[in-house]
Amino acid sequence: MKKSANVILTTVLLSAIISCREQQKDEWIYGDENGKTRDTTVNNRPYRRYGVLWFPIIAGRISPNTYNGASATQISHPSYTPSRAVRSGGFGSSSRSVNG
């Protein structure tokens, strides 16, 4: 019985440590696929297509980890504003989602 309690305790501790690891860092990339970019400007804002979505270009780069991608229809509306990706995880106050 004592060994099974140790296994459970070890599993719980490892799970807690893994869940507390550093969040994925916001990696800014050029967003070029095969060495080419597909850029556009809509409503005086530059966007770059990456995959099937459009992301805001900031200093010549995009960050799919920081911003939610948008469809062509969404970015064509004058009221559209790029939104930050929702982050959650961790314990206590760090587990709250962040919208920006």
Beta strands, then each sheet from edge to edge (+ up, - down):
strand 1: 38-42
strand 2: 45-50
strand 3: 53-56
sheet 1: 1+ 2- 3+
end
